[in-house]
Amino acid sequence: MGRGGADGGRVLLIAAALALAAERGALGVWERWAALREGAPPRCFAIAQPVRDDGATDRRGGFASVVARARATRTPSVYFRLSRPRSADARVTLAVGERRFALAGDLTSARAPDAATDRAIVAALRAGRLMTLTTVDRAGRPIADSYTLAGAPTAIDAAQLGCAGG
């Protein structure tokens, strides 16, 4: 397991704190992505915090996750917590490389509108280097939560394997 430098150690600490605080088990940490397992029946997911322009972790509360077991189809699903609330009428767009995806959600979170978009986003995450979620906050200021994708494919695979046995 790679830890991705100094920030990788911080991600490991975050994963350990989550495991203790909410009965979650850390499946591993790769670069800036962690894989966690919780509950019974188990729910597994890969998760990361956004990065700031200077490369440090953005600690305003935003995160991106890929849930390994969602709905009866077991289609992986993406879920985002925004770093701050968006305007009620603002669109939310996810950019992964050259691909753009329109997302659905409420004022503080976003998700793919359907299973086909979930699958397309997960495929793009596996091939991309950076993803950015963009929208506008209540004051009209832009929100741009960016995530490095180094480690994401491995964390997604670990989450899927972590819940493969049910």
Secondary structure, DSSP 8 states (H G I E B T S, - for coil): ----HHHHHHHHHHHHHHHHHTTEEEEEEETTEEEEEETTTTEEEEEE--B-TTSSB--SS-EEEEESS-TTTT--EEEEE-SS-B-TT--EEEEETTEEEEEEE-SSEEE-SSHHHHHHHHHHHHH-SEEEEEEEBTTS-EEEEEEE-TTHHHHHHHHHHHTTT-
